[in-house]
């Protein structure tokens, strides 16, 4: 399925039905009073959070979402039926903004959470409401109010406890595949991951065994200039905004004229430019691909270099499992503390 994390959509609530002008025409009552009923209210447009959804693709093909109009009032004091509400499902993590002003209207973060994004118009009153001692046969009624029309911008920010950082081909997707049942595309060339992937990591045997779990978000690799949008960096970076802890992966790639510490600093620079708040979150740093002899040999010197900057450098291999449990446990400690603080 194609991944879409932002789009524009027009929402049109239903118009209210018109009130009716009518009079009683009953046997033996030749001059009956007014009997025009009210118009029904227009339907609302409602967005509802839904687990299992991961894309805004449906809104790309349906740019206008409209609700049902209310029925007009009728004679014999019959009121028009209200229009049906239009309920549209959206992924958890969807932010709803006004397309013109950028104002945040709602943030959908829970399954079943509903937000009315366009209100239906009120139905018009029939002529039964306008009868008085001076005007016993009113020939006027109200028209229904128009439904609300809005241009909205939807932005999806994935919900995860841990966000993965690193250059392309740093081993992020391999880590997610090793610690969860997620199966992101894995290959030995940059930008294998083109869309965010979520993986559920079990701790202590998982929920059934009395353990727990947390969610990891694997986003496409970042490159210098990401904070200005290079390589669609700003679109990728925003998926880290809801995470509570960052896992920053660095690697040694033969043939690449790059240094792990320089790579780390380059990504941190982009992170601070994009969001100082995001850059201030807890972080675990790990050197990947420990199954390679060159990495094992280089690790002690790299560990000392990172240590001079007061950064603890873990070593792990998602292929052999070496060091993976240590990293997962370190992440879980921070995640569990953050959850306890929220409670």
N, C-alpha and C positions, 0 to 999 in steps of 0.2 A: 504494500500500500504506500502511496506517495505521502511523504511527510510534509505537512504545511503547518507552520507555527505562527503565521500572522495573515490577516486578511481584512478586507472591509466588507461590511454588509449593511443593507438598508432594512430597517424594521418598520413595518406599517401596522399599527393597531387598527382594529375594526371601528368603523363609524357607528355612532349610535343611531338607532332607528327613529324615524319621525313619528311624532304624535299624530293621532287621527282626529278628524272633525267628523262627528257622526251624531245622530239623534235617534231616540227611541221611536220606533214605529210599531207599537203594539195595539192589538185590538182593544177598542174602547178607550184608548188614550191617544187621541189624534194629535195632540201637541206635547209629545214626550220631551223630556229634558235631554241635555247632552250626554252622549255615551261613548265618546271617542277615547280609546285606551292609549296608554303611553307606549313609546317605542322602547325596544330592548337595548340594553347597553352593548357597546362593541366589545369584542374579545381582546384580551391583553396578549402581548408577545412576551413569553417567559423563556429564559435560559435556565437550564437545569444541569448541574454537575453529574457526570456519569463515569463511574469506574470502568476501566477497560478501553475507553477511547484514548487515542494518542495523537490525533491529528485534527486539524480544522478543515480538512479537505472538502467536506460536504458543503461548506459555505462558499467555496470557490465556484461551484457549479450552480448554487442557488443564491445569487447576490441579493435577492429581495425575499424577506420573510414577512408574510402578512397574516393577520388574524381575521376571523369572520366578522362580518357586519351584523349589527343587531336588526331584528325584524321590525317593520313598522307596526304601529298600533292599529287596532281594528275597532269596529263598532261593537255595540253590546258590552261595553266596558272590558274588552279583551286587550290585554297588553301584549306587545310583541316579545318574542323569545330573544333572550340574550345571545350574542354571538359566542361561538366556542373560542376559548383561549388557544393560542398556538404555543406549544411547548417544544423547544428545540434543545437537544442534548449537546453539551459541550464537554471537552476533556477537563479533568481536574487540573487546576493550575492556570486556567484561562482568565485573563484580565480583560474587562470590558471597558473601553474608553470612548469618549466622544471624539468622533473623527476630526472635527473642526478645532476644538479647543484642547484636546488631549486630556481632558479631565477624566480621572478614574471614577467610573460609575460603580463597578463591583469587581470583586475578586472571588472567583469560584474555586474553593479549596476542599469542599466536602461532597461526598456522594449524596445526591438528593437535594442539595442546596439549590433553591430557586430564587431568581431575581427577575422582577418585572422590569423589562427594558423599554417597553412602550405601552402606555395605558390606553385602554379602549375608551371611546367617546361615550358620554352620558346620553341615554335615550331622551328624546323630547317628550314633553307632557301633552297629553291629549286635551281636548276641549272640556272634559269634565272638570278640570282644575280651574277653569276660568269663569265658571258660572257664579253669579252674584245676584243680589237683590235687584240691582240696576240692569244687569245683563244676564237674562235667564236663558238665552239661546246663543251663546258665544260661537262665532264661526272662525275661531282662530285656535291654532295649536302650535307647539314648538317643533322646530326641526332638531334632529339629533346633533350632538356635538361631533366634530370630526375626531377620528382617532389620532393618537400621537404618531408622528413620523420622525425618525431619527437616523442619522448616518453614524454607524459605529465602527470602531476598529477593535478587532479581537487579537490579542497577543497571548501565545501559550508559553508559559514558563514551567518546565517540568518540576514535579514535586519529588525531591529526593533528600536524604539525610547527608549523603556524601557526594561531592562533585569531583570528577577527575580532571586534572590539569596536565599539560605537557605538550611537547612538540609532536607533530605527526610521526607516527611509527615509533612512539615511545613505549608501547606495550599496554596501552589502556584497555583496548578491546580484549586482549588476551587475558588481562587480569579479571575483567568482568565475567568472561566466559569460564574462568577457573573457579571463581567464588560463588557463582550463581547459575541459574538455569537459562539465563539470557544467552542468545547466540548471535552476537554481532558479527559482521563480516570481518575476517582477519586475513591479512596478506602482508607481504614484506615490501610494500610501497606506500609512500605518504598518502594521506587523505583517504584511507580505506573507509573510515567512518564519515559518512556524509550527513547523518541525522543522529540526534541524541538517542541513546539506548538506556533503558532502565533495567537494573538487575537487583533481585532481592537476595541479600546475603543472610544466611542463617548463622546464629551464634549459639553455642551450647546445645547443639542438636536440633535447633528449631523450636517452633511453638509447641509441636506435639510432644516433644521431649522435655518440656518445661523451660526451654531456652527462649531466645528472642530473635528478632531480625531487624535489619535496616536496609534502606534502598540506596543504591549507588547509581549515579548518572554518568554515563560515558558520553562526552561531547566530542565533536570533531577537534582534531589537533589545532593548536593556536600557533601563529607565526608573528614575527615583529610587525607592528602596524595593526594588530587585531582590534585595538581600542578605537581605531579610526575606521574600522570596517574592512580592512584588508583581509581577503579570504573569507568574507562574510563573518568576520570576527565578532562584531557587536551582536549579531543574531545568535551566535553560539554562546557568547559570554553571558547573555541574559538568562540562560538555562541554569547557571550556577547561582543565581541570586537568592534562591530559596534554600540552598544547602546550608547545613550548619557547620560542616568541616570539609576541608579540601585535602585531597590526596594528590600530591604533585609528583609525577613520575618523570625521572630523567634516565637517559640511556647513553651507552657508548656504541656508536654505529660505525663499523669499519668502512672506510672510504669517505665518510662525512667529515668535512673540515669544521667540526663543532666540538665544544667542550661542555660537559654536563653542568658545571657551575655557571658558565656563561649562558647556557640555555635556561637554567633556572632563573637567573637574574633578568633575562630578557622577558620571560613570561611574567615574572613578578612586576616588572615595569609596566607592561600592558595592563595587568590587573589593577594596579594603582591608578592608572590613567582612566580606566573605565569606571571603577568604583572603589574609593578608599575604604568604604565600609566592608565591601566584599574582601578586599585584600587583608583586612584586619582579622578575619576569621581564623580559628585554629587550623593548623596545617600539619600534615604528615608528609615527609619527603622520602622517596624510596628510589634506589637505583635498581633498574630492572635487568632482566636477561642474565641472571647470575649463573645460569647453566653454561654460559660461554666462558672459556678459559681466560680470555682477554679481560673480561669484566671482573672475574675473581682476582686477577692479578692487580688491576687498577684500583680496586675498592679501598684498600687501606689508605692509600695516598689521598683519594677523593674524600674519604671520611674525615681526614685531618683538615683538608681545605674547607669543607663545609663547616666543620666544628669551629674554625676560626671566625666564621660569621654567625656562630651560636645556632647552628642548624644541625639537628641530629639526622644523619643519613642512614636509612635502613637499606638492607640488601635483600632482594627476593628474586625468585624465578617463578612466574606463573605456569611455566611448562613443567618443571619438576616439583613445584610446591614449596621449595626452599624459602623460608622467611615469610611466606604468605600468611600463616596463622598469626605471626607476630604483628604484622601490619593490620590484619583484620581486628585483632584484639585491641590494638592501640586506637583504631577508629571507633570501635564499639565503646570504649571507655569515654571518649569525648561525646559521642552521640547520646549515650545513656545519661551522662551528666547534664547535657543540654535538655533532654526530655524531663529530667527530674526538676530542673530549674523552671521549666514552663509550668509544670504541675503546681 
